[in-house]
Amino acid sequence: MNDKLIISSNITLLEAMKYMDEIERKLLIVCDGRKFLGLISVGDIQRAILNKCSLSDLVTNHFRDDILFAKSTDDIKNIRKLMMENRIECMPVVDENGLLVNIIEWSDVISKDFGKIVEPVHCPVVIMAGGKGTRLKPLTNIIPKPLIPISDKTIIEDIMDRFVTAECHDFYLSLNYKADTIKDYFHNLNNKEYNITYLMEEKPLGTGGALYFLKNKIKETFIVSNCDIIVDINLSDLLKYHKANHNVATMVSVIKNIDIPYGILETKENGMLYSVKEKPTLTYQINSGLYVLEPEMLNFIKQEEMIHLPDLLLRAKDAGRNIGVFPVSDGSWSDMGNWNEYLEVIGEKTSSE
């Protein structure tokens, strides 16, 4: 039994989220000693954040009513069927006294060829690949950022393959800097999983302005991604949130926790001390560079207008449209346009480390 998946009932949502990142899992089993209490998933934490709950809340305050678990007397075939039908990452097995006696994981009951639990979404994907990649100079003086290698593939292929896993095969690549190099690469690659349409920017138009070329091309919900970010996210959950709230656009945010190693002072009038917060942790949501958009968003863009997507979303918000924010944990996101994170992803360490 994988005891790493078990957490105590006095753990906060923030601590659970950090622990999920640490062990690279999205579901934890909550116990009081060996007594099974419930499950907490990354989706439960996301819902708590969306409902403006504090990340200092205990995980036990956010259990769902529809928790599924197996009994120690259940047949393994029935457990496997239940996990398949409900796409369960791991199944706690509880005895007649309510004690956790086993944890059956997805890998225990599914063949290696079956792969990860991924629900198809079938969305067109737009990848903004026209920038110069100035943060990765001097490498990008020669190689366009989308084609910088990660192991045996490029950054943009890694991004595209993650969408292919969710049955997204129609890609629109917005190109400007070293566009011919990128087009030649994909022509020679000849990957049948990619159905690529190129959007050519004669001049840089920003992540928002380049979408103008999609008018009359896309008439359904679509996803937009920067070409230098990798997000480990359940796309089905993202689309469900987007649709349920009737959003014209949804931004994926990253929960960033910043530890202040000093005491923070709050003062009143005339500099009188009000309070001292010793070494607090500040929590912010930052823009991940991944979005879900409705075709209506294209009506807010002017031809050949230089505008970035966040500004475009604010324009739609000011016009009374719903703009959603869907959170993921810090460990679910990598900014490959940053040297340190790029080197970390490919397994190297910077000299400062």
N, C-alpha and C positions, 0 to 999 in steps of 0.2 A: 504494500500500500504506500502510495506517495504522500508521506506526511507533510511535504512542502506545501501542499494545497490546503492545509488546515490552518485556520487563524482563530485567534481567541475572540470571544464576544465583546471584549473591551477595546477593540480596534476601531479607529475612526475611518470614515470614508477616504480621507486623504492618505492615511497610512495604508489602507487596503489598495488604493490606486498605485501608490509607490511600490508596494510589494508585488503587485501584478506586473509592473514594468520590470522589476528585479528578476523575477522568475519566468518572465515572458509567458504569462498565462492570463486569461480573461475571465476566469471563474474560480472562486475560492469557496471552501466549505467552512462554515462557522460552527465552532463547537465550544461547549463549556466543559473543559476536561475532555472526556470521550463522548459526552452526550451531544448528539446531533441537534443543532438549532435551526440551521437553514443555509441558504446559498446566497452569495453576493457576486454579481457579475459586473463587467464593465458597463453593460447596458443599464443596470440598476443605478450605478454611480452617475452615468450620463443623465438619466432621468431626474436624479436628485439635483444635479447642477441646473438643469433646465427649469426645475421647479423652485429655484432660488434657495435651496436648502444649504446649510452650512457644511463645508467639508469636515468640520470638527464633530459632526453628528456621528454617533456610533452606528456601525453597520447593522446592528440588530433593529434599528429603527426603520430600515429600508428593505426588509424582506418582502417579497411578493407573496400573494395568497396561493399562487399556482405552482408552488415548489414541487418538483418531481424527485422522488427518491425510490430506491428499490428496497425490498425486504430481503433478509438473509435467506428466506425460503424460496425466493423467485428463481425461475430457471434462467440460465444465461442467455438462451435464445430469445426469451421474452424481453430481457433487459436490453439486448442488442436491438431488437425491433423498436423498443421505446426510445432508445437513443437515436436511432436512424430517423424515426418519424418526427421527433422534436428537435433534432440537430443539437444534441446535448454533448458538450465537450467532455464532461466527466459525470459519472453517476455515483452518488453516495449510496452505500448499502448499510442498512440499519437493522439491528436485531430487535427482538420483541420487547426489550427494555429501553429502546430508543438510543442505544449506543452505536457509534460508528464502528463497523467491523471491516469495511473494505471500501475502496474507491476504484471503480471501473472506468478507465479512461478510453477515449475515442480510439487511440492506437491499439488498445487491447482487443477490440472487437471488430475493427475494420482493417481490411487488407491494406498494405502499403500503397498499392496502386490506386486505391480509392481517393486518397489525398485528404486535404483539409476540408473542414466544414465551410463551404462557400455557397451562398444562395445566389443564383443568377439574377442579374438586373437588366441586361440587354439595353444599355444606354449608349448613345453616341458620346465620344470623349474628345474634348478639345485640349490640346497641349500647347502651351505658349512657349515656343522654342526659338523666338527671334532675337533674344537678348545677346549681348556681347560677353556675358559672364566675367565681368571685370573683377569680381572677388576671387576668381580662380586664375588670374594672370600670374605668371606668363604662359601657363599651359594653354589658355584659351586664345592666345595670339596665333596658335597653330591649329588647335583642335576646337571646333565649336562645342560649347558646354554640353549639349545633349549627347555628344558622342564620346565624352570622357568615359573611360572604362571602369566597370565594377566587376572584378573577377573576369568571367568569360563573356560578358555582355556590356553594353553601354548603359549610361544612366537612363536614357529615354526608353531603352528596351526593358529595363527593369520595371519602370513605371507602367509601360504598356502591357507587359506580361501579367502584372497584378490585375489589371482590368480584364484581360483575356480570361483569367481564372473565373471571373464573374460573368463570362459570356458577353463581354463588350469587345466588339471587333471593328467597329466603325470609328476611325480616328481622323481628326482634323488637326494638322500640324501648322501652326502659325510660324512662318519663317521670315527672317530678314538677314541677320549676320551669318555669313558663310552658308547661305541657303543651298547652293548647288552641291556643296560637300555633303550636307545632310541628305539631300534627295538622291545623290549617287550612292550613298551608303545603303539606303533602304532598297534602292533598285537592285544592287548587287546581293543584298541579304535575301530578298525574295521570300519573305516569311508569309506563308499563306494565311496565318492567323490575323494578319493586319490588313485591313481595307483602308488605305490611306488616301485622304484628299488634302492637298496643300493649299494653304491660304498665304499668299505672297504679299508682304508689306513692302511697298516701295520706299517707305520711310518708317522709322519706329513710331508705332501708334499706342504703345503701352498695352497692358494686359486687357484693358477694356475696349480700346479703340479698334483692336484687331478683330474683335467679334463682329464688327459691322459686316464683314465679308460672309458671315453665316446667314444673312437675311435671304429668305427664300430657299435656303439649303437645309436648315433644320427646323422641323415643325413639331418637335416633341421635347420632353424634358431631357436636358443634357448635362454632362459633367465637364468642368473646366479644371485643369491642373497646371501649375507651373511645371517647368521641365527639370527643376532641381530639387523637388521635394518627394519624399517617400512617406506615405501615410498608411499605417496598418489599421484598417478600419473595416467594419462591416458595412458594405455599401448598401445592402438591403435595409438595415436599420436607418441609415442616413436618408435614403429615399422615402421610407415610410414616415419619418419625422417631417420631411419636406412637404410631402403630400397632405399629411394629416393637418398641418397648420396652414394650408393654402398659401404657401410661400411662393413668391415670384423668384426668390433667390435664397439660398442657404449657404452660409460660410461655415467651413469646418474650423473650429478653434482648437488651440493647444493649451492645456492647463499648465502654466509655468509657475513654479514655486521658487521664490527667491529668499534665501536665508540671509538675514542681516546679522552680521557677527558683532553687533554693538547694541547698546541700550538706546532705544528711541525715546526722545523727550518730547512731551507735549506741553506747551505753555499757554498761559492765559494773558490777559491784559497786563502791560508793564513787565512782561517777561517772567511772571510768576509761574512756578512749576505747577502743572496740572497732573501729569502722570508720567510714569516711566514704564516702557515696555521692553523687557530684557530679551534681546536677540530674537525678534519676532520673525515669523515666516510670512511673507507677502505672497498672495496668490493672484495671478492675472490670467486672462484669456487673450492669447495672441492669434493673429491670422496665420493659418497654416499654408495658405496658397492653394487650397482645394475648395471647389464650389459646386453647387448644383443650381442650375438656372432653368427658367422657363423661357420659351421663345419670345415671350412678351418683352423680356429684358432688352432684346435687340432694338426695340422701338425707342429706347432712351439714348441711343448712340447716333451721333451725327457722322456723316461721311467724312473720312480722312481726319477724324478728330483724335487728338492725342489725349487719352484718358486711361487711368488705371482702374482696375476692377473695384477696389474699395470705394473710390470716388463715384463710380457708376452706381454702385449699390446705394450709396447715400442719396444720389439723385432720385432713384426709384423710391427710396424710403420717404423722401420729402414729398413725393407725389402720392403718398398714401398707400404704397404697396407693402406687403409683409416681407420682411427680410429676417430670416432665422439664423441662429448661431448654434451649431451642433458640436459639443466638446469631445475631444479625445485626450488621452494622457500624454504627458511629455515623452514617455518612452515609446509611444506609437508613431512618433514623427521624427524625421531626419531632414535637415536642411543641407542638401548635397552641394549647394552653392557656396558653402562655408568650408574653408580648407580643413579646419580641425575635425568637423563632422564627416567630411569626405574621407579623410584619412582613417577616422575611427571605423567607418563602415567597411572600408576595404581591409581592415585588420592591422593598420599601422598606427604608430603613436608619434605624435609631434615631439620635437626635441624638448619642448617646455614640460612635457609630461614625464 
